[in-house]
Amino acid sequence: MSFLERHPEEALFANRRLQAVIGVVVLALLTVPFVTTDSLTGLILTGLVFVMLGVSWNLLAGYAGQISLGHAAFFGMGAFVAAWLTTPSAAGFPASIQLPILVAVVFGGLAAALIALLIGPVIFRLSGHYFAIGTLALAAIIELLMLDQRSLTGGSTGYYVQGDLSINEFVSHGDVMFLLTLVATIVTVAVTYRIVQGSGGLAMKAIHDDEEAASSLGVNPLKYKMYAFVVSSFFAGLAGGLYGHYTLYINPESTLAVTWTIDSLVIVILGGMGTFAGPILGAALFLILDTGLAAVVGGIATTIEGALIILIIIYLPQGLYGLAEDYLIKDVDGGKTSEAPHSADPKAVTEED
Amino acid sequence: MVAGELVSQSIVNGILLGGIYAVAALGLSLVFGIMDIVNLAHGHMLMVGAYVAILVFAATGITPLLGMFIAMGLLFVLGIVLQKMLLKHVVGEGIEQPIIVLFGLALILQNIGQQVLGGDSRTADLGIPGDGIDLGFAFMSLPRTVTFVVAVILIGATWAFLQYTKTGQAIRATAQNETAARYMGIDTDRIYTITLGLGTALAGAAGALLSMLFPIDPYVGWSYLLKAFAVVVLGGVGSILGTLVGGVILGVSENLGALYLGGGYRNVVSLLIFLGVLLLKPEGLFASGGSAE
């Protein structure tokens, strides 16, 4: 009954030294657009999108235990809805619905959340393997339908998004998008943290561990699965909208492709599924792997990623976070949490004292 | 209005294609029914089997009907290695770990396919001269007819293997009750290994058969996984006859969907049928009473 215990990571952000680290990281990220090249800014922006995807997928899969293989659909639909709102004429919509980018990407997230809200009650009739395959099929249907709607999505030619947020010759469109994505990432992390810390997070973990037991204790499984699904989809859609307005080009074959689901999954597995900091660490590692490996080993980068997630899930199911916890958090926390490895019986710890 | 001849032709083609879908689905169904694992890499294994047949055909001109056996042997070994090296560690520990291991394997197979053969699609052909059969209302082309016959033979052989051999009986016993099977002296670890090998070999066979009909590229894995799973759901897990019927239903409805709605909707139709059955009748249309839960 691991959900009854307080995981060490729940104290993560209460720790002062960690707060300081987070502050430094955020400040460092704030300076990125001003001190680095455009391509490096773009790379780190991609990393932030990875954080949003990983954190949101982890809420649904790692906490609520619903292995969705349809995350790409929400990312992609967020991107398309936001693009329709900033560039309505390209999809044949009246120019009057045009919205500024900031508002449009929020609508992109809301649209993704709405889709989740509508299909959730149906798709959650499935569980386990059936849920995984069902969401994979659902994402495939959405991709195929969107690809077929050439007037709305540009089909395989793609959709060019208009947007220019550049302030002057030093602060480009990409730089502003970076800052927006940074804010969105912080919001994603903060909101998800609040959820997993609160009663909702406990209920999700209870459903993950034993749905029937949770249900008999008065936790409504559908309610909390929906909660996780809708929030998770909102942030995936938000990430999609932001990314689409950074690249200014989206395409059903790439923006809605299963690749985004794969990335989310790899990020979470690398970092540690069901741990809060895991996806954040995982996104950083994945960014390095994805760009570093491609440079070193060329085309077989995906093979190495595939092998890595297999090995990690078998031998290191807590991922990078598990490693960090063993070697770092112990020291950061002054040994407080290290006495209670979270899989152990809490009583055993008191007896040791 | 679509001409009646086109409709009957689509139905005949769909039935013939359905046989191959049933072979692919049977492999997935066996593994799911007995090991309670959905082989997410099943479609990618099918892709590997197709490529083996295509490469053998391109290099030597040997018909994929024989190349199929090479593909099956190779995939059988892959299945055994997969079980012994990886899945053994994660089976019985919830669904997350097997799903992720197989997902990782799918990525690896797709990437290897891309690297070895490039992203272009390739195809083999039957390599045997001969005419098809004209039924009057529709034409059964030779490759489609031959692949359908081979598919039905493979399904029959699998059924006979499960029904009449000692190993087959042990597999069915393990599916019914693993603990009891073990008490009866069945080495269930060995049964799982054989089952996975058999399931992946059937994926290889389906791939080799498909390579004679359709172009194959390294990205077809996901799509064929969903089709195979759709057939499993239609037919009910563990039902061999149901799988054959499910394959035919999928093949026919795909072809009719493509005919009436346009080629782009071929896959949408099959996915919608799949989701529909999954949601409305999750035990399958033809669930056998004693099938694995």
Interface residues (C-beta under 8 A of the other chain):
Chain A: A61 G65 I67 L69 V122 R125 L126 G128 H129 Y130 A132 I133 G134 L136 A137 L138 A140 I141 L144 L145 L147 D148 V258 I262 L265 I269 M273 G299 I300 A301 T302 T303 E305 G306 A307 L308 I309 I310 I313 I314 P317
Chain B: F32 D36 I37 V38 L40 L86 H89 V90 I95 E96 Q97 I99 I100 V101 F103 G104 L105 A106 L107 I108 Q110 N111 I112 Q114 Q115 W222 S223 L225 L226 F229 A230 G262 G264 Y265 N267 V268 L271 L272 F274 L275 L278 L279 P282
